Amino acid sequence: MNHYKPRLLLYCQHSLGMGHWVRAMTLANALSREFRVTFLNGGRAPDHQAAIADLDMLNLPPLGMGEDHQLYSQDDRYSVTEALALRRQLILDSYALLRPEVVLIELFPFGRKKLAGELLPLLKTARRDKQARPLVLCSLRDIMVNARKDQSRHDERARWITDRYFDGLLVHADPRFARLEDSFRPRHPLKTPLLYTGFVAPGRIPAAVKPPRRGVLVSAGGGMVGAPLFQAAIQAHAMNWASERLPMTIVAGPFLPETDWQELSAQVKGMEGLTLLRSVPAMQPLLAAHSLSVSQCGYNTVMDILESRTPALVVPFVRGQEDEQSQRAQKLAQLGLVKVLNPTELTGPRLAERILQLRGFSPNSAGLDLAGADHTVRLILELLTSRQDANAESLPKEYAHAC
């Protein structure tokens, strides 16, 4: 007999790459074992994304974030204004229809400020829900962007919204690696309970036959900003193939702009020892087949590297206020888990040299907690049970027993 599953509404908006999407989908997969999950997806989904059983997916009119840090519509049928209005109504309608016991919002209010117009109405509705106010939680990655011009004001605003509308923060990190206060410093202390889940990794994919590791795997997450790394990798391959016969595989990513993809395809045509792939369903099997990894330093890329234990060189993506990958790369390097190449030094010859040096690197075997998805499920169930028990205790005795 199937046990009752509480209803959970999960909101995720990915704008630049796939990191938020992959982490949220990993969480949704784990949560669906104990909850009826409805996933509100605010960005375009990768074509190869596998379906998850017992997961209701609602794709909102997709929005992205341009290099000018402005929203743009990814659906030609809607302007940004029209998309925002429709998204707001769809979110509120979903809440009214589902009446969830748990609302889980990814990143906001620590990011996604431009989407406050659709999220604050949801939070206010949940807070006013006298019939059955849900448990409202925030899902956060390990490191926050910490280089805004108005960082102090941003952090204080996020703290105020969190304390007013949220019941808890779930930080998907091992506190031995990163703590929230490392990259979040509001003027007043945060009162909302803070819980570390460990890192959310997809889990190892067992291989039927373990292939011998050989060659270099180059990747950049979704690929939207990966072109400079791929260009340097092609130059590095030409040098290392001539001297070492070291093969290379480049996974461009589903979000690499089509013009960049066509340019890469033309450049590698006829090159020996180089395989160019548009995208793959999962990186782990490829990591298991290669002896070295070169990549950016996004959250999910790092999870795959750590799970595979592949010697890795990371080239963190840095642009404007985006310093999260640099912070992560530095912490990983200090723990002996990866080697780092500063993006200002990214050239074909320099990358070729660092790839050859990587062959003598053995990652530190001291592991970090990568069971964050399972811990998240357990923590939410415990919080929900505590909430229900507290509500039952507040009722008259004749009603409390029935609850």
Secondary structure by P-SEA (a helix, b strand, c coil): cccbbbbbbbbbbbcccaaaaaaaaaaaaaaccccbbbbbccccccccccccccbbbbbccbbbbccccbbbbccccccaaaaaaaaaaaaaaaaaaacccbbbbccccccccccccccaaaaaaaaaccccccbbbbbbcccccccccaaaaaaaaaaaaaaccccbbbbcccccccccccccccccccccbbbbcccccccbbbbccccccbbbbbbccccccaaaaaaaaaaaaaaaaacccbbbbbbccccccaaaaaaaaaaacccccbbbbcccccaaaaaaacccccccccaaaaaaaaaaccccccccccccccaaaaaaaaaaaaaccccccccccccaaaaaaaaaaaccccccccccccaaaaaaaaaaaaaaaaaaaaaaaaccaaaaaac
